[in-house]
Amino acid sequence: MLATQLAALREGPQPGLDEALGLVAGFDDALANGFARLGEERAEALTALAGAVAATPLGPLAADAAGKLAAGSIAEEHLTALAGARTTLLGAVHDALLARLDTALGRTRAPWNGSQPPTADPLTSACRSWLAELAITGWRGVDHELASSADQAIQGMLAEPRLRRAGVLLDGLAAELRASSPVGAMEHLPVRRWADLWARALLLIRTGAVEGAEEVSGRLLPLGVDIHEHGTAAQIQLHAILEPHGRLVRTSVSAAKVDTIAGPFVWQLFQDHPVLTGALAKHLSLEITGMTLLPSGDLIWQEAKAGVGAYSDPFATARVQLGGASAPAVPPLDRHPVRVAEPVFVEGYKSDGAVIRLDGAELPFDLDRLPQSGPLTPQLLKASTACIGLMRWDGGGWRLQPLAVQASVKKEPVAAHNGDWAQGPTDQKVLKSGAKAGDPVSVLKERAGRLLRK
């Protein structure tokens, strides 16, 4: 990313953005209070949200739903319609932000040709009822009993591969609500976050698998890995360029976890993927054969269809190929500002550890997303002059989430990547600290073995 591109990205406010987010905030406030106790002001907020999508096919359904909720009639289809209206509005914000980013980068993007047909799986009925009960009660009325009432149904969804994506989402929401119960005693509620999770879950369990997948073969050139951690799950998501197609793709593997597994120990959850973790740790390319690629650019990872290739320097890949790579389309349910995460390469800047400065243009690092399971630190960011990262829009502005940096430490060039510890930490201080604290994964396995032997 050049200074001119950075300046173009950050110049002037996005028209209509504040108004759209204001309508979403009105809906979220009503959801926090509970739809059973709307009141005049919150009923008007729902009507305003429905009005914003009046020109879309969803308009009549959303208007009818807002009217029914204001009258005290609450049904699952009404909640689904309003969740759809909220998602549509945030999707418009997402599209505007992504269009500005693509324009600044000169990046081409494929059109969306996939589809997600509606479905009503019987195994999701209990979870749909739970989501409806949450909306009727409101976050402020959630206690431990309500937060836990869908646990059995969620476990049933997690056991079904076709429902596991929605099951993980619901499991995470339920875990956050249990940990926060009674929610009414909380001083500050994560209103936007919980509304995001609620709306996405309600729509996700009503849609089937994405259609329009293709089988691809070729060479994956890694750019960097994004590490997602939650109390109940972890995911590593590799961003890469697929040759010979010249396309930006990403591939992910996930694992269930508990809170005690954190930091470098998270990587032990992915020992069943030695090809992927080995490539990350050793900076190798990946040869894939007949893997499924979704229209969203998500490559469904299958170890049996992958092998490690030659050494591949992510910074060389970023310098030579990232600028001309084509980006994938964004699925309808993924169109949300918080999900903007576009790979970029920036070099020749100066940094104070929190903000980079390039020819008068400034861009803050997203330090909140800096994982504890890799070697990147604020001190290393301060010494860096080149960065492969993800451009994100958060808190009303653009931020750069580092995936890898090049820096000068004690006058020696250093490169550090989030995936460097994929097969174990390489930092001696971290190794000593881990040995002293103990390995939580080994401890949990040993305890589980004892229980099974009893």
C-alpha positions in Angstrom: 0.0 0.0 0.0 1.4 3.4 -1.1 0.9 6.7 0.7 -1.4 7.9 -2.0 -3.6 4.7 -1.6 -3.6 5.2 2.2 -4.6 8.9 1.8 -7.4 8.0 -0.7 -8.7 5.4 1.7 -8.9 7.8 4.7 -10.0 11.0 3.1 -13.4 12.3 4.1 -16.3 10.5 5.8 -18.4 7.8 4.1 -21.7 9.3 3.1 -24.7 7.9 4.9 -22.6 5.7 7.2 -23.5 7.4 10.4 -27.2 7.5 9.6 -27.2 3.7 8.8 -25.4 2.8 11.9 -27.8 5.0 13.9 -30.7 3.0 12.7 -28.9 -0.2 13.6 -28.2 1.2 17.1 -31.9 1.9 17.6 -32.8 -1.7 16.8 -30.0 -2.9 19.1 -31.3 -0.8 22.0 -34.8 -2.3 21.5 -33.3 -5.8 21.5 -31.3 -5.1 24.7 -34.5 -4.0 26.5 -36.6 -6.8 25.1 -39.3 -6.7 22.4 -42.0 -7.6 25.0 -41.5 -4.0 26.5 -40.9 -1.9 23.4 -42.5 1.4 24.3 -43.2 4.2 21.8 -39.6 5.3 21.1 -38.3 1.8 20.6 -41.2 0.8 18.4 -40.4 3.9 16.2 -36.8 2.6 16.0 -38.0 -0.7 14.5 -40.3 1.2 12.1 -37.3 3.4 11.0 -35.2 0.3 10.4 -37.9 -1.3 8.3 -38.3 2.0 6.4 -34.6 2.0 5.4 -35.1 -1.3 3.5 -38.5 -0.3 2.0 -37.2 -0.3 -1.5 -35.8 -3.8 -1.3 -37.7 -7.1 -1.6 -37.5 -7.4 2.2 -39.4 -4.1 2.7 -43.0 -5.3 3.0 -42.0 -8.2 5.4 -39.9 -5.8 7.6 -42.7 -3.2 7.7 -45.2 -5.8 8.7 -42.9 -7.2 11.3 -42.2 -3.8 12.9 -46.0 -3.2 13.0 -46.7 -6.6 14.6 -44.0 -6.2 17.2 -45.3 -2.7 18.1 -48.7 -4.2 18.6 -47.3 -6.9 20.9 -47.6 -9.8 18.5 -44.2 -11.5 18.3 -43.6 -14.5 16.0 -40.4 -16.1 14.7 -41.0 -14.9 11.2 -41.3 -11.3 12.4 -37.9 -11.6 14.2 -36.3 -13.2 11.2 -37.6 -10.3 8.9 -36.1 -7.7 11.2 -32.9 -9.5 11.6 -32.8 -9.6 7.8 -33.4 -5.8 7.6 -30.6 -5.2 10.1 -28.2 -7.4 8.2 -29.2 -5.7 4.9 -28.4 -2.3 6.3 -25.1 -3.4 7.7 -24.4 -5.1 4.4 -24.9 -1.8 2.6 -22.3 -0.2 5.0 -20.0 -3.1 4.3 -20.3 -2.7 0.5 -19.6 1.0 0.7 -16.5 0.5 2.8 -15.2 -2.4 0.7 -15.8 -0.4 -2.5 -13.7 2.5 -1.1 -10.9 0.1 -0.2 -10.9 -1.7 -3.5 -10.8 1.6 -5.3 -7.9 2.8 -3.2 -6.0 -0.4 -3.8 -7.0 -0.8 -7.5 -8.2 -4.3 -6.6 -10.6 -6.2 -8.8 -13.3 -8.3 -7.1 -15.3 -11.2 -8.5 -19.2 -10.8 -8.5 -21.2 -13.0 -6.2 -22.5 -16.0 -8.1 -23.3 -18.4 -5.2 -26.5 -19.0 -3.4 -27.7 -20.2 0.0 -31.2 -21.6 -0.3 -33.5 -21.4 2.7 -33.9 -24.4 4.9 -35.7 -25.4 8.1 -33.8 -28.2 9.7 -35.8 -29.8 12.5 -32.7 -30.0 14.7 -32.6 -26.1 14.8 -36.1 -25.6 16.1 -35.1 -25.5 19.7 -32.4 -23.0 19.1 -34.7 -20.8 17.0 -37.1 -20.8 20.0 -34.2 -19.9 22.3 -33.2 -17.0 20.1 -36.8 -15.8 20.0 -37.0 -16.0 23.8 -33.8 -13.9 24.1 -35.3 -11.3 21.9 -38.6 -11.2 23.8 -36.8 -11.0 27.2 -34.0 -8.7 26.1 -30.4 -8.9 27.2 -31.1 -7.1 30.5 -33.5 -9.9 31.5 -31.1 -12.8 30.8 -30.2 -15.0 33.8 -28.2 -18.2 34.0 -31.3 -20.3 33.5 -32.2 -18.7 30.2 -28.6 -18.5 29.0 -28.2 -22.2 29.6 -31.6 -23.4 28.4 -30.4 -24.2 24.8 -27.3 -26.1 25.8 -28.6 -29.5 24.9 -30.0 -28.3 21.5 -26.7 -26.6 20.7 -24.8 -29.8 21.5 -27.0 -31.6 19.1 -26.2 -29.1 16.4 -22.4 -29.3 17.1 -22.7 -33.1 16.5 -24.0 -32.6 13.0 -21.4 -31.5 10.4 -23.9 -29.6 8.3 -25.0 -27.5 11.3 -21.6 -27.1 13.1 -20.9 -23.6 11.8 -24.2 -22.3 13.3 -23.7 -24.5 16.4 -20.3 -22.9 17.2 -21.8 -19.5 16.8 -24.6 -20.3 19.2 -22.3 -22.0 21.6 -20.1 -18.9 21.8 -23.1 -16.6 22.4 -24.5 -18.9 25.1 -21.1 -19.0 26.8 -20.8 -15.2 26.8 -24.4 -14.9 28.3 -23.7 -17.5 31.0 -20.5 -15.8 31.9 -22.3 -12.4 32.2 -25.4 -13.6 34.0 -27.3 -12.0 35.5 -26.9 -9.6 32.7 -29.0 -6.9 34.4 -26.2 -6.4 36.9 -23.7 -5.5 34.2 -22.7 -1.8 34.0 -21.9 -1.9 30.3 -23.5 -4.3 27.8 -21.8 -5.4 24.5 -25.1 -4.4 22.8 -23.7 -4.3 19.2 -21.8 -7.5 19.5 -24.6 -9.6 21.0 -27.1 -8.2 18.5 -24.6 -9.1 15.7 -24.4 -12.7 17.0 -28.1 -13.0 17.6 -29.0 -11.7 14.1 -26.4 -13.8 12.3 -27.4 -17.0 14.2 -31.1 -16.5 13.5 -30.4 -16.1 9.7 -27.6 -18.7 9.5 -29.8 -21.5 10.9 -32.4 -20.7 8.3 -30.1 -21.1 5.3 -28.5 -24.2 3.7 -24.9 -24.7 2.5 -23.4 -22.3 0.0 -23.9 -23.6 -3.6 -21.6 -22.8 -6.5 -18.4 -24.5 -5.2 -15.6 -25.6 -7.6 -12.7 -27.9 -7.3 -9.2 -26.3 -7.7 -5.6 -27.5 -7.9 -2.4 -25.5 -7.8 0.0 -23.9 -5.5 -0.8 -21.8 -2.4 1.6 -19.0 -1.6 0.9 -18.0 2.1 0.7 -14.4 3.0 -0.2 -14.6 6.7 -2.4 -16.3 9.3 -5.1 -14.7 11.4 -5.7 -16.4 14.7 -9.2 -16.3 16.2 -9.7 -17.2 19.8 -12.8 -17.5 21.9 -13.5 -19.1 25.3 -15.0 -22.1 23.6 -13.3 -22.3 20.2 -10.2 -21.4 18.2 -9.5 -21.0 14.5 -6.5 -20.4 12.4 -7.2 -18.7 9.0 -4.6 -18.6 6.3 -4.7 -15.9 3.7 -2.9 -16.9 0.5 -2.6 -16.4 -3.2 -3.7 -19.4 -5.3 -1.5 -20.0 -8.4 -1.8 -20.2 -11.4 -5.2 -18.4 -10.9 -3.8 -15.3 -9.2 -6.7 -15.3 -6.7 -6.8 -14.3 -3.1 -8.1 -17.2 -1.0 -8.3 -18.2 2.6 -8.5 -21.5 4.4 -9.4 -22.3 8.0 -9.3 -25.0 10.5 -11.1 -24.8 13.8 -11.1 -26.7 17.2 -13.1 -26.6 20.4 -11.3 -25.4 23.5 -11.6 -24.2 27.0 -10.5 -20.9 28.6 -7.4 -22.4 30.1 -5.9 -23.2 26.7 -4.5 -19.9 25.5 -1.4 -18.3 24.1 1.1 -20.6 22.3 -0.8 -23.7 23.6 -3.6 -23.0 21.2 -1.5 -24.4 18.4 -1.6 -27.8 20.0 -5.3 -28.0 19.1 -4.3 -28.3 15.5 -1.8 -31.2 15.6 -4.1 -33.1 13.3 -3.1 -30.7 10.5 0.7 -31.2 10.3 0.8 -30.3 6.6 -0.8 -26.9 7.2 1.0 -26.1 10.5 4.3 -27.3 9.1 4.0 -25.0 6.1 3.2 -22.1 8.4 6.1 -22.7 10.7 8.7 -23.3 8.0 7.4 -20.7 5.4 6.6 -23.3 2.8 4.2 -23.2 -0.2 1.4 -25.7 -0.3 0.5 -28.0 -3.3 -3.2 -28.7 -3.4 -5.1 -31.1 -5.6 -8.9 -31.1 -6.1 -9.8 -29.0 -3.0 -13.2 -27.4 -2.8 -13.2 -23.6 -3.2 -16.4 -21.7 -2.3 -17.5 -18.6 -4.2 -16.6 -16.6 -1.1 -12.9 -17.5 -1.6 -12.9 -20.0 1.2 -10.9 -23.1 0.5 -12.3 -26.1 2.4 -9.1 -27.5 4.0 -8.4 -31.2 3.5 -5.0 -32.5 4.7 -5.2 -35.5 2.4 -5.4 -33.2 -0.7 -2.4 -31.1 0.3 1.4 -31.4 0.5 4.2 -29.0 1.4 6.1 -27.4 -1.4 9.2 -25.3 -1.7 10.2 -22.3 0.5 8.0 -19.3 0.0 8.8 -15.9 1.5 5.4 -14.2 2.3 7.0 -10.8 1.9 8.3 -11.6 -1.6 4.8 -12.9 -2.5 3.2 -9.7 -1.1 5.6 -7.4 -3.0 5.3 -9.2 -6.3 1.8 -10.7 -6.5 -0.6 -9.1 -4.0 -1.1 -5.9 -5.9 -2.4 -7.8 -9.0 -4.4 -10.6 -7.2 -8.1 -10.7 -7.7 -10.4 -10.7 -4.6 -13.3 -13.1 -4.0 -17.0 -12.0 -3.8 -18.5 -11.6 -0.3 -21.5 -13.8 0.6 -24.7 -12.0 1.6 -24.6 -13.1 5.3 -20.9 -12.1 5.5 -21.5 -8.5 4.5 -20.9 -6.7 7.7 -18.4 -3.9 8.5 -16.6 -6.0 11.2 -15.9 -8.7 8.6 -13.9 -6.5 6.3 -10.4 -8.1 6.4 -8.5 -7.5 3.2 -4.8 -8.5 2.9 -2.5 -5.6 2.1 1.3 -4.9 2.1 2.8 -1.7 3.5 6.4 -0.8 3.6 8.8 2.2 4.0 6.9 3.6 6.9 7.9 4.7 10.4 6.0 3.5 13.5 5.7 4.4 17.2 4.2 0.9 17.9 0.6 2.1 17.7 0.5 4.1 14.4 2.4 3.9 11.1 3.3 7.1 9.2 4.0 7.1 5.5 4.6 10.4 3.6 2.2 12.3 5.8 -0.5 9.7 5.9 -1.3 7.8 9.1 -2.9 4.4 9.9 -3.2 2.9 13.4 -2.3 -0.7 14.1 -5.1 -2.9 15.4 -3.3 -3.9 18.6 -6.5 -5.5 20.1 -6.2 -8.3 17.5 -2.5 -9.0 18.2 -2.5 -12.7 19.3 -0.6 -14.1 22.2 0.1 -17.3 20.3 2.8 -15.7 18.0 5.9 -13.6 18.1 4.5 -10.3 17.1 4.6 -7.7 19.9 4.1 -3.9 20.1 7.8 -3.5 20.5 8.4 -5.3 17.3 5.8 -3.2 15.5 7.6 -0.1 16.7 10.8 -1.3 15.1 9.1 -2.5 11.9 9.3 -0.9 8.4 7.2 -3.4 6.4 4.0 -5.2 7.3 1.7 -7.8 5.7 -1.7 -7.2 7.4 -5.5 -7.1 7.1 -7.2 -3.8 6.6 -10.2 -3.6 8.9 -12.8 -1.1 9.7 -13.5 -0.9 13.4 -14.5 1.8 15.8 -15.4 4.2 13.1 -12.1 4.1 11.2 -9.6 2.0 9.3 -7.0 -0.1 11.2 -4.2 -2.4 10.1 -4.1 -5.8 11.8 -0.5 -7.1 11.5 0.0 -10.7 10.3 3.8 -10.4 9.7 6.4 -7.6 10.0 10.0 -7.0 8.9 12.0 -5.0 11.5 15.5 -4.1 12.6 16.4 -5.4 16.0 19.9 -4.5 17.4 20.7 -3.5 13.8 19.9 -6.9 12.5 17.0 -7.6 10.1 14.2 -9.7 11.6 11.0 -11.1 10.1 8.2 -12.3 12.4 5.0 -14.0 11.4 1.9 -15.0 13.3 2.3 -18.6 12.2 6.0 -19.0 13.3 5.0 -20.9 16.4 2.6 -23.3 14.6 4.8 -26.2 15.6 5.8 -24.8 19.0 7.3 -21.5 20.3 10.8 -20.6 19.1 11.4 -17.8 21.6 13.4 -19.1 24.6 11.7 -16.8 27.1 8.3 -18.2 26.0 9.6 -21.8 26.2 10.8 -21.3 29.7 7.6 -19.6 30.8 5.6 -22.4 29.3 7.7 -25.1 31.0 7.2 -23.3 34.3 3.5 -22.8 34.0 2.8 -26.3 32.6 1.0 -27.5 29.5 -2.8 -27.1 29.9 -3.5 -29.3 26.9 -1.5 -32.2 28.3 -3.1 -31.8 31.7 -6.6 -31.8 30.3 -5.8 -34.9 28.2 -4.4 -36.7 31.3 -7.5 -35.8 33.3 -9.8 -37.0 30.6 -7.9 -40.3 30.4 -8.4 -40.8 34.1 -12.1 -40.2 33.8 -12.4 -42.7 30.9 -10.5 -45.3 32.9 -12.8 -45.0 35.9 
